[in-house]
């Protein structure tokens, strides 16, 4: 069977006919939203999220910079990419990714590209994560103090092949790390380049 060509998501939310705020939180809200679909009016509970960025930082030895962080909702300490929320007014996703890389793992990078955009839980959340590929990585001129969930966070450089093997062996569980590592491996196997860093974040705009 021939592979499908030119498939792609159709971005853009249907008009919200009514909304009710059910919960207002520090990071996200929960709303009941009504919209039209299939000739009828549907009501769904939606987790309204500001969106986030994550960074695949690769050094000259083809190692990825990972963080080991306790995640209470997930029930464990997970290996993840440096990442953070898009919660600063006026800050674009690239600037947010650069800030998070410095704040979480004390790194800066010379070259930035877009690796992929992820809808983490499209059936219930508006969260979109833009994942950047950062190369030409070096230590930041100053280290950042870390508190709360980041206070005990460990930084480690792990070879890409080891990350991919751990993913395929069911030893890793963070969705963003899994998608990014496998996407980077697929990109290289196909001989393709990542996307320019200034690709518009239209999906994020559609999701807010």
C-alpha positions as CSV (number, residue, x, y, z in Angstrom):
1,X,0.0,0.0,0.0
2,X,1.4,3.4,-1.0
3,X,2.3,5.8,1.8
4,X,-0.1,8.8,2.2
5,X,1.4,12.0,0.9
6,X,0.9,15.5,2.2
7,X,-1.0,14.7,5.3
8,X,-1.2,17.4,8.0
9,X,-3.3,18.6,10.9
10,X,-5.9,21.3,10.3
11,X,-5.1,23.9,12.9
12,X,-7.7,26.3,14.3
13,X,-10.3,25.9,17.0
14,X,-14.0,25.9,16.2
15,X,-15.8,28.9,17.8
16,X,-16.5,28.5,21.5
17,X,-20.3,29.1,21.9
18,X,-20.2,29.2,25.7
19,X,-17.6,28.8,28.4
20,X,-17.6,28.3,32.2
21,X,-14.5,28.5,34.3
22,X,-14.5,25.5,36.7
23,X,-11.1,25.9,38.2
24,X,-8.4,28.7,38.2
25,X,-4.9,27.4,39.0
26,X,-1.4,28.8,39.2
27,X,-0.3,27.1,35.9
28,X,-3.5,26.1,34.2
29,X,-7.3,26.6,34.3
30,X,-10.1,24.3,33.6
31,X,-13.1,25.4,31.6
32,X,-16.3,23.9,30.3
33,X,-16.6,24.9,26.7
34,X,-19.4,24.4,24.2
35,X,-18.9,24.2,20.5
36,X,-20.7,22.8,17.4
37,X,-19.7,19.5,15.8
38,X,-21.7,17.2,13.6
39,X,-24.7,19.4,13.6
40,X,-25.0,19.3,17.4
41,X,-23.7,21.3,20.4
42,X,-21.1,19.6,22.5
43,X,-19.8,20.5,26.0
44,X,-16.3,19.4,27.0
45,X,-14.1,20.1,30.0
46,X,-10.8,21.7,28.7
47,X,-7.6,22.2,30.6
48,X,-6.4,25.6,29.4
49,X,-2.6,25.7,29.3
50,X,-0.2,28.5,28.3
51,X,2.0,26.2,26.3
52,X,5.6,25.3,26.8
53,X,9.0,24.8,25.2
54,X,11.6,22.1,25.5
55,X,15.2,21.9,24.3
56,X,17.2,19.0,22.8
57,X,20.7,20.3,23.6
58,X,23.4,18.2,21.7
59,X,27.1,18.5,22.5
60,X,30.1,17.7,20.3
61,X,30.0,14.1,21.4
62,X,26.4,13.6,20.2
63,X,25.1,13.5,23.8
64,X,21.8,15.0,24.9
65,X,21.5,17.1,28.0
66,X,18.8,15.5,30.2
67,X,17.5,16.4,33.6
68,X,16.3,13.9,36.3
69,X,13.4,15.4,38.1
70,X,10.8,14.2,40.5
71,X,7.3,14.5,39.1
72,X,4.6,14.0,41.7
73,X,1.6,13.6,39.3
74,X,3.5,11.0,37.3
75,X,4.6,9.1,40.4
76,X,8.3,9.0,39.8
77,X,11.6,10.7,39.1
78,X,11.7,11.0,35.3
79,X,14.4,11.8,32.7
80,X,13.3,14.8,30.7
81,X,14.5,17.6,28.5
82,X,15.1,21.1,29.9
83,X,11.8,22.7,29.5
84,X,9.5,25.4,30.8
85,X,6.2,27.3,30.4
86,X,5.3,30.0,27.9
87,X,4.0,32.2,30.8
88,X,5.9,35.5,30.4
89,X,3.9,38.1,28.5
90,X,5.6,39.2,25.3
91,X,8.3,36.5,25.4
92,X,8.4,34.4,22.2
93,X,9.0,30.6,22.2
94,X,12.7,30.9,21.1
95,X,13.5,33.4,23.8
96,X,11.7,31.2,26.3
97,X,13.7,28.1,25.2
98,X,17.0,30.0,25.5
99,X,16.0,31.3,29.0
100,X,15.0,27.8,30.2
101,X,18.2,26.2,28.9
102,X,20.2,28.7,31.0
103,X,18.0,28.6,34.0
104,X,17.6,24.8,34.2
105,X,21.0,23.5,33.2
106,X,23.3,26.5,32.9
107,X,23.9,26.2,29.2
108,X,23.8,28.5,26.2
109,X,23.9,27.5,22.5
110,X,25.1,29.0,19.2
111,X,22.6,27.4,16.8
112,X,18.9,26.9,17.3
113,X,16.4,25.0,15.1
114,X,12.8,23.8,15.5
115,X,12.6,20.0,15.9
116,X,8.9,19.5,16.3
117,X,5.6,20.8,17.8
118,X,3.6,18.5,20.2
119,X,0.0,18.5,21.3
120,X,0.5,16.6,24.5
121,X,-3.1,15.7,25.3
122,X,-5.2,16.9,22.4
123,X,-8.4,15.3,23.8
124,X,-8.3,17.3,27.0
125,X,-5.7,20.1,27.1
126,X,-4.7,23.1,25.0
127,X,-1.0,22.5,25.8
128,X,1.3,22.7,22.8
129,X,5.1,22.2,23.3
130,X,7.6,23.5,20.8
131,X,10.8,21.5,20.9
132,X,14.0,23.1,19.8
133,X,17.3,21.6,18.7
134,X,20.2,23.5,20.2
135,X,23.8,22.9,19.0
136,X,27.1,24.6,19.7
137,X,26.4,24.2,23.3
138,X,28.6,25.6,26.1
139,X,28.4,26.5,29.8
140,X,26.6,29.7,30.6
141,X,28.6,32.5,32.2
142,X,26.7,32.2,35.4
143,X,24.8,29.5,37.3
144,X,21.2,29.8,38.5
145,X,19.9,28.9,41.9
146,X,17.1,26.3,41.8
147,X,14.2,25.8,44.1
148,X,11.0,23.8,44.6
149,X,10.8,20.8,42.1
150,X,14.1,21.8,40.5
151,X,16.1,21.9,43.8
152,X,17.2,18.2,43.6
153,X,17.3,18.1,39.8
154,X,20.2,16.2,38.3
155,X,21.8,17.2,34.9
156,X,23.4,14.4,32.8
157,X,24.8,14.2,29.3
158,X,23.5,10.9,27.6
159,X,24.4,9.7,24.1
160,X,21.5,9.9,21.7
161,X,21.8,6.1,20.9
162,X,21.5,5.3,24.6
163,X,18.4,7.6,24.9
164,X,16.8,5.9,21.9
165,X,17.5,2.4,23.2
166,X,16.1,3.3,26.6
167,X,13.0,4.7,24.9
168,X,12.4,1.5,22.8
169,X,13.1,-0.6,25.9
170,X,10.3,1.1,27.9
171,X,12.7,2.6,30.4
172,X,11.8,6.2,29.7
173,X,8.3,7.7,30.0
174,X,8.3,11.4,29.5
175,X,6.4,12.0,26.2
176,X,8.3,15.1,25.1
177,X,11.7,13.4,25.5
178,X,10.5,10.2,23.8
179,X,9.1,12.2,20.8
180,X,12.1,14.4,20.5
181,X,14.7,11.7,20.7
182,X,13.0,9.5,18.2
183,X,12.3,12.4,15.9
184,X,16.0,13.4,16.0
185,X,17.0,9.8,15.1
186,X,14.5,9.7,12.3
187,X,15.6,13.1,11.0
188,X,19.2,11.9,10.8
189,X,18.3,8.6,9.3
190,X,16.4,10.4,6.5
191,X,19.2,12.9,5.9
192,X,16.9,15.8,6.6
193,X,17.5,19.0,8.5
194,X,15.4,20.5,11.3
195,X,13.3,23.6,10.7
196,X,14.5,27.2,11.0
197,X,14.2,28.7,14.5
198,X,11.9,31.4,13.3
199,X,9.1,29.1,12.0
200,X,5.9,30.8,13.2
201,X,4.3,29.1,16.3
202,X,0.9,29.2,14.6
203,X,-0.3,26.1,16.4
204,X,0.3,27.7,19.8
205,X,-1.7,30.7,18.7
206,X,-4.5,28.5,17.6
207,X,-4.6,26.7,20.9
208,X,-4.9,29.6,23.3
